[in-house]
């Protein structure tokens, strides 16, 4: 695979813990800067296995004035309530929202009317400029729940999307569901153009299962078939990967990437 000629700042770390620490420390500094300059900060938070270490390190950033930070939810399954083990609302409440005194957090309620939830979330996020987004990449290259081919042109901040087979199988593989039949077929997702409106994006990707998606994101063309490849068009993006996720990047490209211990 030939490099696309377009790059994104990429940091290779030895393990998921260092990946999470890098993302959290840099995101926290951006939040502090936004609070200093604007009196408040706006943050998009993702979920899933890729964010375990990111959020663990982020909630430990005690020098952030969390009472001035407003949070936005990236995506959620349709038809799942907060008490479900796979609920992203429940995940965020447990791992982030209940652990820092935020000014506000705008959940996407999966068990409410989806179209109404999309409208309300769109109104809230359209009214602000988001300072920091914490995101990941799926095994199929998805960004949020924008599976390939992703919509790079929509003007809607949030979308109701259909989840493809590979995406749904990833949820089973990560242990969130017992079988494919249990995984919802549709979700609410922040759109790609809305994510790209964020000033700073930290995309954290651990695990060898994501290695092909990372390679295609970095070394292939920008295409809806690899949704995360659009991050190469965003000057404020940093991709943070562990050694396993970097394992399929061509050696000549890998040798140019920055290391973080």
Phi and psi in degrees as a GROMACS rama.xvg file:
@    title "Ramachandran Plot"
@    xaxis  label "Phi"
@    yaxis  label "Psi"
@TYPE xy
-83.8933  138.794  UNK-2
-56.5572  145.939  UNK-3
-75.9887  -16.0888  UNK-4
90.6438  -12.5891  UNK-5
-111.616  132.892  UNK-6
-119.348  164.099  UNK-7
-133.293  140.772  UNK-8
-57.3472  123.757  UNK-9
-128.509  131.813  UNK-10
-116.937  126.206  UNK-11
-102.056  127.457  UNK-12
-118.083  157.792  UNK-13
-68.4246  -28.5056  UNK-14
-153.998  167.495  UNK-15
-58.1467  -32.9802  UNK-16
-63.5725  -46.0015  UNK-17
-67.0678  -34.9439  UNK-18
-58.5493  -48.6951  UNK-19
-64.4747  -38.4261  UNK-20
-65.6637  -42.8504  UNK-21
-60.9764  -50.2793  UNK-22
-60.9323  -44.2469  UNK-23
-66.6498  -44.2642  UNK-24
-65.4114  -40.6431  UNK-25
-73.4652  -38.584  UNK-26
-63.3458  -40.7438  UNK-27
-62.3234  -40.3453  UNK-28
-63.9686  -39.9716  UNK-29
-63.5169  -39.4729  UNK-30
-64.9232  -42.8802  UNK-31
-61.3249  -41.4226  UNK-32
-63.6582  -42.0324  UNK-33
-64.2036  -41.6198  UNK-34
-63.8256  -42.8074  UNK-35
-62.0665  -41.1954  UNK-36
-84.3805  -32.1985  UNK-37
-123.789  -6.14112  UNK-38
86.1767  -10.8941  UNK-39
-160.556  169.912  UNK-40
-141.221  154.029  UNK-41
-124.058  133.358  UNK-42
-134.032  133.695  UNK-43
-101.568  132.642  UNK-44
-121.658  130.703  UNK-45
-98.8668  178.105  UNK-46
-132.717  -160.639  UNK-47
86.6801  174.332  UNK-48
-61.3814  -30.0543  UNK-49
-65.8548  -19.7787  UNK-50
-102.761  -0.03655  UNK-51
-52.4768  -55.6086  UNK-52
-73.2938  -33.5973  UNK-53
-60.1402  -51.7148  UNK-54
-70.2923  -34.251  UNK-55
-59.7007  -42.9474  UNK-56
-75.9789  -32.8788  UNK-57
-67.0431  -43.1977  UNK-58
-68.0155  -14.0113  UNK-59
-85.9303  -2.41634  UNK-60
-80.9962  81.4397  UNK-61
-71.96  -14.7043  UNK-62
-89.6867  7.2693  UNK-63
-88.1113  131.495  UNK-64
-80.7876  85.4718  UNK-65
-62.347  -21.7464  UNK-66
-68.0196  -6.94877  UNK-67
-112.332  11.4484  UNK-68
-108.48  129.382  UNK-69
-108.731  128.905  UNK-70
-107.097  147.938  UNK-71
-125.466  141.064  UNK-72
-86.4335  133.121  UNK-73
-78.8537  -46.2468  UNK-74
-162.31  162.65  UNK-75
-160.613  145.957  UNK-76
-66.319  144.791  UNK-77
-87.4873  131.077  UNK-78
97.7397  4.60308  UNK-79
-117.083  129.117  UNK-80
-87.6909  170.425  UNK-81
-61.6137  -26.145  UNK-82
-81.9614  -10.4373  UNK-83
-68.5447  139.211  UNK-84
-58.0271  -25.752  UNK-85
-95.1803  -0.599386  UNK-86
-61.9675  128.633  UNK-87
-72.5257  -29.4706  UNK-88
-60.7071  -47.0191  UNK-89
-63.5695  -41.6094  UNK-90
-58.0354  -49.5266  UNK-91
-68.8909  -37.8221  UNK-92
-60.6129  -46.0706  UNK-93
-71.8416  -43.9799  UNK-94
-92.4213  -15.7697  UNK-95
-137.983  -60.821  UNK-96
-62.6969  -40.4662  UNK-97
-76.9463  -6.52877  UNK-98
-106.057  -9.56324  UNK-99
-137.274  145.706  UNK-100
-83.7152  72.6404  UNK-101
-64.9572  153.615  UNK-102
-65.9813  -40.3051  UNK-103
-165.485  158.266  UNK-104
-141.743  129.357  UNK-105
-102.637  96.2746  UNK-106
-75.3858  155.368  UNK-107
-104.007  105.489  UNK-108
-78.745  111.052  UNK-109
-70.2429  -21.7166  UNK-110
-99.6433  10.747  UNK-111
-100.093  175.405  UNK-112
-59.8649  117.615  UNK-113
-64.1003  -42.4102  UNK-114
-65.806  -38.9116  UNK-115
-66.8675  -41.1864  UNK-116
-61.2689  -41.6849  UNK-117
-62.2079  -44.7578  UNK-118
-62.8113  -46.3351  UNK-119
-66.0814  -42.2813  UNK-120
-65.3901  -38.7393  UNK-121
-63.5314  -42.2798  UNK-122
-61.4887  -41.8386  UNK-123
-68.0002  -45.4202  UNK-124
-78.7637  -25.8158  UNK-125
-69.0677  -17.5115  UNK-126
-86.0218  -4.85813  UNK-127
-133.309  167.54  UNK-128
-108.363  119.794  UNK-129
-80.3861  135.136  UNK-130
-85.6859  -41.9661  UNK-131
-139.311  136.967  UNK-132
-123.093  131.571  UNK-133
-105.621  115.869  UNK-134
-134.823  175.202  UNK-135
-136.364  -172.187  UNK-136
-128.326  135.544  UNK-137
-81.516  167.852  UNK-138
-60.389  -27.4733  UNK-139
-93.34  10.729  UNK-140
83.7105  7.77502  UNK-141
-67.2935  153.849  UNK-142
-120.235  121.593  UNK-143
54.9648  -136.871  UNK-144
-103.77  29.488  UNK-145
-87.0265  89.3124  UNK-146
-74.9246  159.806  UNK-147
-71.9108  143.392  UNK-148
-78.6552  124.88  UNK-149
-79.3386  153.953  UNK-150
-87.67  105.407  UNK-151
-87.9045  -5.08031  UNK-152
-112.576  -14.0565  UNK-153
-57.4524  148.69  UNK-154
-99.1645  -0.146224  UNK-155
-82.8315  130.631  UNK-156
-65.8851  -34.3841  UNK-157
-129.822  150.646  UNK-158
-133.494  153.556  UNK-159
-93.4099  122.041  UNK-160
-123.314  153.94  UNK-161
-95.9598  132.175  UNK-162
-86.0682  132.291  UNK-163
-82.0746  172.654  UNK-164
-61.1165  -44.7306  UNK-165
-63.949  -40.1603  UNK-166
-62.0697  -45.331  UNK-167
-67.1893  -36.3878  UNK-168
-66.6453  -33.1607  UNK-169
-59.8729  -39.4469  UNK-170
-65.112  -34.8164  UNK-171
-70.4553  -44.6262  UNK-172
-61.9194  -30.9219  UNK-173
-85.227  -4.15948  UNK-174
91.3316  9.05542  UNK-175
-75.3852  -27.2102  UNK-176
-133.828  153.616  UNK-177
-80.1484  -24.0931  UNK-178
-156.24  164.55  UNK-179
-60.8409  -36.8947  UNK-180
-62.2967  -23.9423  UNK-181
-81.4006  -17.3274  UNK-182
-79.5668  127.47  UNK-183
-56.985  152.316  UNK-184
-91.7125  -14.503  UNK-185
-134.615  156.605  UNK-186
-149.193  165.601  UNK-187
-98.9652  130.625  UNK-188
-135.746  140.362  UNK-189
-62.2711  139.032  UNK-190
-75.8184  159.854  UNK-191
-60.1725  -49.6233  UNK-192
-58.5639  -34.7812  UNK-193
-67.4856  -42.539  UNK-194
-57.6207  -41.1912  UNK-195
-71.7848  -10.7638  UNK-196
-77.5984  -10.8516  UNK-197
-70.2779  142.942  UNK-198
-65.7684  -47.2399  UNK-199
-129.406  130.771  UNK-200
-119.642  126.408  UNK-201
-112.954  111.757  UNK-202
-105.428  109.508  UNK-203
-105.024  127.36  UNK-204
-138.607  102.31  UNK-205
-98.6622  166.611  UNK-206
92.914  137.105  UNK-207
-63.6634  -25.7809  UNK-208
-61.3287  -22.3  UNK-209
-96.8302  1.6308  UNK-210
-62.8128  -41.1884  UNK-211
-66.4631  -39.0095  UNK-212
-65.664  -39.2663  UNK-213
-63.9056  -46.6848  UNK-214
-57.217  -47.4269  UNK-215
-66.4725  -35.1534  UNK-216
-64.5072  -46.0515  UNK-217
-77.7994  -40.9457  UNK-218
-106.551  -11.7032  UNK-219
-98.8224  -177.732  UNK-220
-73.0983  162.225  UNK-221
-77.5294  115.96  UNK-222
-151.819  145.519  UNK-223
-59.7339  -19.8095  UNK-224
-72.4119  -18.171  UNK-225
-127.45  82.252  UNK-226
-50.7021  -39.9987  UNK-227
-66.2312  -16.0673  UNK-228
-62.2102  -21.9513  UNK-229
-65.1441  -19.5785  UNK-230
-61.9098  -20.3615  UNK-231
-69.9838  -12.7796  UNK-232
-90.3448  -0.850935  UNK-233
-111.258  110.51  UNK-234
-66.0199  -20.0925  UNK-235
-96.424  18.264  UNK-236
-94.4922  138.333  UNK-237
-123.362  125.814  UNK-238
-97.1029  122.507  UNK-239
-116.968  120.659  UNK-240
-129.274  151.977  UNK-241
-90.2952  175.057  UNK-242
-60.7781  -35.7934  UNK-243
-66.5487  -42.125  UNK-244
-68.897  -22.3314  UNK-245
-86.8629  -2.06674  UNK-246
-67.2068  -19.5142  UNK-247
-105.775  4.71097  UNK-248
-72.7384  132.788  UNK-249
-53.272  144.279  UNK-250
-58.1999  -38.0072  UNK-251
-67.0368  -32.6847  UNK-252
-76.894  -45.181  UNK-253
-57.4288  -36.4388  UNK-254
-65.2829  -20.7486  UNK-255
-90.3233  -7.10093  UNK-256
-82.7721  149.501  UNK-257
-75.6931  142.958  UNK-258
-106.739  145.685  UNK-259
-133.77  123.326  UNK-260
